[in-house]
Amino acid sequence: MRLLVHLILFSSLSLAVFTLNASSQSEMLTDTCVACHGENGNSLGPAIPNLGGMTRNYLLGAMLAFKYGENDQLNAAIESDQDLEDVEAFARKSTIMARIAKGYSDEEIKIIADHFSEQELFVSQQEVNLIKAKSGEKLHEKYCANCHENRGTSSEGDTGVLAGQWRPYFLWTMADYLDGSREMPKKMKIKLKKMVKVSGIESLDLLANYYASVIP
C-alpha cells in the first residue's frame, strides 16, 4: 500500500514538473516574439501583424516559410514531418523574421504556434475612414468573404485573420503579394488581381479601412 502511494505521488510530481517545464519552455521561446508582437500577440506597431486568433497551421506555415525561404526546402520540411501534413506554406518576403526563424528548430516553432493560436483575437485601435470602410465592406463581400469569413475575423480554413490588423501592415502585405515578393494561393491570386483590375489599386486602401473598423 505504501509503495502504491509513493508511486502515485511520484507520478503526480513528475507530471507537475513536466507541465512546468513545458510552460517555461513556451514562455522562453515566445519572449522573443513578444518584444515586437506584444503580449498575447497584440501587436505594438503598424508594421507588425497581430497574431492572436490565428490558427496553429497558419502560424506554422508562416514561421516555416520564414525559416526555409525557397519553396523546395520549405515543402521538403513539411513533407518530412507527419505533424505538418495539413500545413500550407508559401514563400514570403522578410526583413528580420527570416533571421529569427532560422534560430528555432521545427519543434520549437510548433511550441510558438501552439502558444499564439490559443490567444484571443486582438483589434488594434486606429483611425478609420468610415466612408472608405463602407466601400471596403462591399469589396470584402465580393472578393474576400468566401475565405475570410465573419468580416475577416474567422481563421477557418487556416486563412489569415484580417480584422483588426494595422492598416499599414495590411497595405504593405498586399503590395508584396502584387509584386511577387510574397506568394499566395491560386484562388487568392485570381481574386486579388481581378479586384485591382476592376476597382483600381485604391481598393486595397478601402479594404484596409474596412478591416480596421471591424469590432468582433
C-alpha positions as CSV (number, residue, x, y, z in Angstrom):
1,M,0.0,0.0,0.0
2,R,2.8,2.4,0.9
3,L,4.6,1.6,-2.3
4,L,1.4,2.4,-4.3
5,V,1.1,5.7,-2.5
6,H,4.7,6.5,-3.3
7,L,4.2,5.6,-7.0
8,I,1.1,7.9,-7.2
9,L,3.0,10.8,-5.5
10,F,6.0,10.3,-7.8
11,S,3.7,10.2,-10.9
12,S,1.9,13.3,-9.8
13,L,5.2,15.1,-9.1
14,S,6.6,14.0,-12.5
15,L,3.6,15.3,-14.3
16,A,3.7,18.6,-12.5
17,V,7.4,19.0,-13.3
18,F,6.8,18.2,-17.0
19,T,3.9,20.7,-17.1
20,L,6.1,23.4,-15.5
21,N,9.0,22.6,-17.9
22,A,6.6,22.8,-20.9
23,S,5.2,26.1,-19.7
24,S,8.6,27.5,-19.0
25,Q,9.9,26.5,-22.4
26,S,6.9,28.1,-24.1
27,E,7.4,31.3,-22.2
28,M,11.1,31.3,-23.0
29,L,10.5,30.8,-26.7
30,T,7.8,33.3,-27.1
31,D,9.6,36.1,-25.2
32,T,11.4,37.0,-28.4
33,C,8.1,37.3,-30.2
34,V,6.5,39.4,-27.5
35,A,9.2,42.1,-28.0
36,C,7.5,43.1,-31.3
37,H,4.2,41.3,-31.5
38,G,3.2,42.2,-27.9
39,E,1.8,40.2,-25.1
40,N,-0.6,37.5,-26.4
41,G,0.3,38.5,-29.9
42,N,-1.2,42.0,-29.6
43,S,1.0,44.0,-32.0
44,L,2.8,47.0,-30.8
45,G,3.3,48.8,-34.1
46,P,1.7,49.4,-37.5
47,A,4.3,47.3,-39.4
48,I,3.8,44.2,-37.3
49,P,0.8,41.9,-37.5
50,N,-1.4,40.7,-34.6
51,L,-1.0,37.0,-34.0
52,G,-3.9,36.3,-31.7
53,G,-6.8,34.4,-33.3
54,M,-4.6,32.8,-36.0
55,T,-4.7,29.0,-36.3
56,R,-1.8,26.8,-35.4
57,N,-1.4,25.7,-39.0
58,Y,-1.4,29.3,-40.3
59,L,1.3,30.3,-37.8
60,L,3.3,27.2,-38.6
61,G,3.1,27.9,-42.3
62,A,4.3,31.5,-41.7
63,M,7.2,30.6,-39.4
64,L,8.4,27.7,-41.6
65,A,8.3,29.9,-44.7
66,F,10.5,32.5,-42.9
67,K,12.9,29.7,-41.8
68,Y,13.3,27.8,-45.0
69,G,12.8,30.5,-47.6
70,E,12.6,28.8,-51.0
71,N,9.7,26.5,-51.8
72,D,11.9,23.4,-52.4
73,Q,13.3,23.5,-48.9
74,L,10.0,24.6,-47.4
75,N,8.0,21.8,-49.0
76,A,10.6,19.2,-48.1
77,A,10.5,20.2,-44.4
78,I,6.7,20.0,-44.4
79,E,6.5,16.7,-46.2
80,S,9.1,15.1,-43.9
81,D,7.0,15.7,-40.8
82,Q,3.7,14.0,-40.4
83,D,2.6,16.6,-37.8
84,L,2.8,19.2,-40.6
85,E,0.7,17.4,-43.2
86,D,-2.1,19.9,-43.0
87,V,0.1,22.9,-43.2
88,E,0.1,25.0,-46.4
89,A,3.0,27.4,-46.7
90,F,4.2,29.9,-49.3
91,A,7.4,31.8,-49.7
92,R,7.3,35.3,-48.2
93,K,9.5,38.4,-48.1
94,S,11.1,39.2,-44.8
95,T,13.3,41.8,-43.1
96,I,14.1,40.4,-39.7
97,M,11.8,37.4,-39.4
98,A,13.9,35.1,-41.6
99,R,16.9,35.6,-39.4
100,I,14.8,35.0,-36.2
101,A,13.0,31.9,-37.5
102,K,16.3,30.2,-38.6
103,G,17.3,30.2,-34.9
104,Y,14.4,27.8,-34.0
105,S,14.1,24.1,-34.5
106,D,10.8,22.9,-36.1
107,E,9.7,21.5,-32.8
108,E,10.3,24.9,-31.1
109,I,8.3,26.6,-33.9
110,K,5.4,24.2,-33.1
111,I,5.5,25.4,-29.5
112,I,5.4,29.0,-30.5
113,A,2.5,28.3,-32.9
114,D,0.6,26.5,-30.2
115,H,1.0,29.4,-27.8
116,F,-0.2,32.2,-30.1
117,S,-3.0,30.1,-31.6
118,E,-4.5,29.9,-28.1
119,Q,-4.7,33.7,-27.7
120,E,-7.8,35.8,-28.4
121,L,-8.3,37.9,-31.5
122,F,-7.0,41.4,-30.9
123,V,-8.3,44.5,-32.6
124,S,-5.8,47.4,-33.0
125,Q,-7.1,50.8,-32.0
126,Q,-6.5,53.1,-35.0
127,E,-8.1,55.9,-37.0
128,V,-10.5,54.7,-39.7
129,N,-12.2,56.5,-42.6
130,L,-15.8,55.2,-42.2
131,I,-16.7,56.2,-45.8
132,K,-13.8,54.1,-47.1
133,A,-14.7,51.3,-44.7
134,K,-18.2,51.2,-46.1
135,S,-16.9,50.8,-49.6
136,G,-14.3,48.3,-48.4
137,E,-17.1,46.2,-46.9
138,K,-18.6,45.7,-50.3
139,L,-15.3,44.7,-51.8
140,H,-14.8,42.2,-48.9
141,E,-18.2,40.6,-49.6
142,K,-17.5,40.4,-53.3
143,Y,-13.9,39.2,-53.3
144,C,-12.7,38.0,-49.9
145,A,-15.6,36.8,-47.8
146,N,-15.7,33.2,-49.1
147,C,-12.3,32.5,-47.5
148,H,-12.1,35.2,-44.8
149,E,-15.5,34.6,-43.2
150,N,-17.3,36.6,-40.5
151,R,-16.0,40.0,-41.7
152,G,-12.4,38.8,-41.7
153,T,-12.5,37.7,-38.0
154,S,-12.5,34.0,-38.8
155,S,-9.4,31.8,-39.2
156,E,-11.4,28.8,-40.6
157,G,-9.5,27.0,-43.4
158,D,-6.3,28.3,-41.8
159,T,-6.5,31.7,-43.6
160,G,-5.0,34.8,-42.0
161,V,-7.2,36.9,-39.8
162,L,-7.7,40.3,-41.4
163,A,-10.0,42.0,-39.0
164,G,-8.2,44.4,-36.6
165,Q,-4.9,44.3,-38.4
166,W,-2.9,47.5,-38.7
167,R,-3.7,49.3,-42.0
168,P,-0.1,50.0,-42.9
169,Y,0.8,46.3,-42.3
170,F,-2.2,45.2,-44.5
171,L,-1.2,47.5,-47.3
172,W,2.5,46.6,-47.3
173,T,1.5,42.9,-47.3
174,M,-0.8,43.4,-50.3
175,A,1.9,45.3,-52.1
176,D,4.2,42.3,-51.5
177,Y,1.6,40.0,-53.0
178,L,1.1,42.1,-56.1
179,D,4.8,42.5,-56.8
180,G,5.5,38.8,-56.3
181,S,7.6,39.2,-53.2
182,R,5.2,37.0,-51.3
183,E,3.4,34.1,-52.9
184,M,-0.3,33.4,-52.4
185,P,-2.8,30.7,-53.1
186,K,-4.1,30.4,-56.6
187,K,-7.6,31.4,-55.7
188,M,-6.5,34.5,-53.8
189,K,-4.3,35.5,-56.7
190,I,-7.2,35.4,-59.2
191,K,-9.5,37.3,-56.8
192,L,-6.9,40.0,-55.9
193,K,-5.9,40.7,-59.5
194,K,-9.5,40.9,-60.6
195,M,-10.4,43.3,-57.8
196,V,-7.4,45.6,-58.6
197,K,-8.2,45.5,-62.3
198,V,-11.9,46.3,-61.8
199,S,-11.7,48.7,-58.8
200,G,-8.2,50.0,-59.0
201,I,-5.3,49.9,-56.6
202,E,-7.2,52.2,-54.2
203,S,-9.5,49.2,-53.5
204,L,-6.7,48.0,-51.1
205,D,-7.0,51.1,-49.0
206,L,-10.8,50.7,-48.9
207,L,-10.3,47.1,-47.6
208,A,-7.7,48.2,-45.1
209,N,-10.1,50.7,-43.6
210,Y,-12.9,48.1,-43.5
211,Y,-10.8,45.5,-41.7
212,A,-9.5,48.2,-39.3
213,S,-13.1,49.1,-38.5
214,V,-14.3,45.6,-37.6
215,I,-15.2,45.0,-34.0
216,P,-15.7,41.3,-33.1
